[in-house]
Amino acid sequence: MKIEKNKVVTLTYELRILDENGEQSLVETANEEHPMVFIYGMSGLPDQFEDSLAGLSEGETFDFKLDSEEGYGEINPDAVVDLPKNVFEVEGSIPDNMLEVGNFIPMTDSEGNQLQGRVKEVKGDAVTMDFNHPLAGKELYFKGTVAKVREATQEELDHGHVHGEGGVHH
C-alpha cells in the first residue's frame, strides 16, 4: 500500500538541523517504540513534508531536506514580544523556575488560541517571549523508514486523527 491521501502512515526517522558550525545536529528521533503516526493529508505537518513521502510504501526509506520556507517558515520578528511579568503570576506569585531563559510556557492569545512561547530574556518588570516555532528559520533534514501504511477508518477521518496504536485513545 502506498502513502496517499487518507492513509494512516507510521514513520521512524531522525530529524537534523545545521548547528552554528554548519554541521548536522540531531534534534528529534521517532523510533520503533515511539514512531510518528499521522493521517496523510490531515496531519497539520508542512505540506512539503507530506509531499516528500507521497507514493512510498511500507519498508521504503526516505532522505530529504526542507528549506525553512517549506518547513516552519522564517523567523518572524513580530513573534518576539515583551510581556509584563505579572502575566505569569499564578495565584498572586510567579512559580519558581518558570521564567528561566529557554523555558517553554503554554499561553493563550487574546483570541483564545493556544501558543507555546519560549522565554528569551527576563528584565525588570518584563519578559521577552519568542512565539516562533522552535524550528522556524531552520533547514530540516529527515532520514527514515516508512514502517507501516494502512487505510484510515471512517472514525479516524471524521475525527481528523489516528486512533489506537500511536494515536489518540478516547
C-alpha positions, 0 to 999 in steps of 0.5 A: 500500500502506498502513502496517499491521501487518507492513509494512516502512515507510521514513520521512524526517522531522525530529524537534523538541523545545521548547528552554528558550525554548519554541521548536522545536529540531531534534534528529534528521533521517532523510533520503533517504540515511539514512531510518528503516526499521522493521517496523510493529508490531515496531519497539520505537518508542512505540506512539503513534508507530506509531499516528500513521502507521497507514493512510498510504501511500507519498508521504503526509506526516505532522505530529504531536506526542507528549506525553512520556507517549506518547513516552519517558515522564517523567523518572524520578528513580530513573534518576539514580544515583551510581556509584563511579568505579572502575566505569569503570576499564578495565584498572586506569585510567579512559580519558581523556575518558570521564567528561566531563559529557554523555558517553554510556557503554554499561553493563550492569545487574546483570541483564545488560541493556544501558543507555546512561547519560549522565554528569551530574556527576563528584565525588570518588570518584563519578559521577552517571549519568542512565539516562533516555532522552535524550528522556524528559520531552520533547514530540516533534514529527515532520514527514515523508514516508512514502517507501516501504511494502512487505510484510515477508518471512517472514525479516524477521518471524521475525527481528523486523527489516528486512533489506537496504536500511536494515536489518540485513545478516547 
